[in-house]
Structure formats: structure tokens, C-alpha cells
Amino acid sequence: MPSFQLYLLFFLGITVVSGIFLEKSVSYSSSSSSEEHHHHRKPHRHHHHRPHRPKSSSSSEEYRPRPHKPRPPRPPTPKPTPKPTPTCPSDWMTFNRPQGTWCVKVFYTAPVLQVTAQQLCQGQGANLTGVQDANENAQIAAAARVVINQNGGGQAEVWLGASRKSTCPLRTSCAPLYTFDWTDGHTTGVAGFQWAPSEPNGLIFPTPYNPHNWGQQMCLDQLISGNSDKTLFGYPHGSMDDTHCQKSYRLYACGKRPS
């Protein structure tokens, strides 16, 4: 075989072997790179649903229904303490009137005008008292008798709380029971007017036997005797008389509501 052909065969053989060797080298390099790349690549994380974790006790109480606890019984509402029933002072008489309890006391003093007696009653939280009925009149007269006998006895007059009506200026203007009004703000009706015979006579001063210029008899008093059934002018003990407010008497009767 010619030398040229031998050379060509030799060259082809070398080329084939080199190609095979190169192919294996490339294949090995690619495989190594792939493994190295796979080795350094971060592993892929799969997202899985985590199981529900129970919250803290405080959070759990917020969502967990609390067991029902029975409410403690409410204490009974205390009843208001009843107010004590108003009563009269121990040294005052107590009269149970339809319009309410009334307290009365007879006082002794140096001779005073009707207006002064009213002021003295106001100092006791009271007024000159009226008389509701015949029973009250009798009890006031009995109390006044005790007081006058403790102070020398004899006859006396007690200032009471009444005033002549302006519509009854004369004795003949009105019937006796309707001539005066009670002024204490509590006494009602006319049953308490226990007039002496021929009273109220409505004397107007001055007169031939009395020079005082006092005008009409506008006030009222109760006549008292310390040791007899007869009083001034022969009138019965405890009877009433219209009188001038300018006169001065030693006794006065005050009346007030209980406290």
C-alpha cells in the first residue's frame, strides 16, 4: 500500500480516537457540573399547613365560652326607718283634732297686751291658740286654773287666738258664733266658741264709764276663776268674752303642731 494511504488511515484513526476521548471528557464534565450545581442549590421547601397551636391561657379564655356562674342573691333592700310620730312636749296638752294633732300650753306672765302675748307664743314656736270644741275649752280652762292658783289665785283672763271679722263691726252685725275667726292657722269651725251669756257684746270705747279710745272689741279671752265657778261679771268659769286688744292679762295659751 502506498505510503500516502497509510498516512491517511493513520490520521483518520487518530481523529476517531481523539473524538471518542473528547466526547467522554465532555460527558464527564457535564455530569460533574450538574452534580455540583445540584449540591449547592438550596433545597426546595414544601409549604405544609401547620397544625393549630392553642393560644395562651389568656387568649384561650377570650374565645372559649366561660362557664355560667349563678349570681349571688341580692341582699334585701333595707326598708326605710320609719320616722317617729310627732308628739307634743311632755308639759303641753295634746289634742287630737280631725285636722291633726295640736299642742297647747297655758303660760303665766306679768300683764301683757294681746300682741305681746302673741310674740311670746312665737318664741315657743307657736301662736295664740284657738279652741276646736267644748272639750278643748274645758281642758284649757282647767289648766289655766292650775296656773293661776300657782301664782296667787283669784280671777284671771287668758288670751286666745281669735279676731273679730271685719264684716261684723257691731254686735248686731253677725250671729255670735260667726263674729270671730280663729287666727292660729290650725283651728277650724265654730264649735270652740263658748261665749258667756250676752257675749260677744261688741263694746266700743270710749264709753261714759271708760274714757279709753280703744274702739271696737277686736280680741277674745277666756275667763278663769281659781276657786269658784263664777268669774268676772259673774260669768261661768271657762266662758269666753270679746275684749279690747289694748287690755293687759296675766295668762295666755299657746298652740302649735307637734314636732
Secondary structure, DSSP 8 states (H G I E B T S, - for coil): --HHHHHHHHHHHHHHHHHHHHHHHHHHHHHHHHHHHHHHS---------------HHHHHHHS-------------------------TTSEEEEETTEEEEEEEEEEEEE-HHHHHHHHHTTT-EE----SHHHHHHHHHHHHHHHHTTT-SEEEEE-SEEE-TT--STTTS-GGGSEEE-SSS--SSTT--B-TT-----EEEETTEEEEEEE--EEEEEEESSSSB-GGG-BTT-EEEE-TTS-EEEEEEEE---
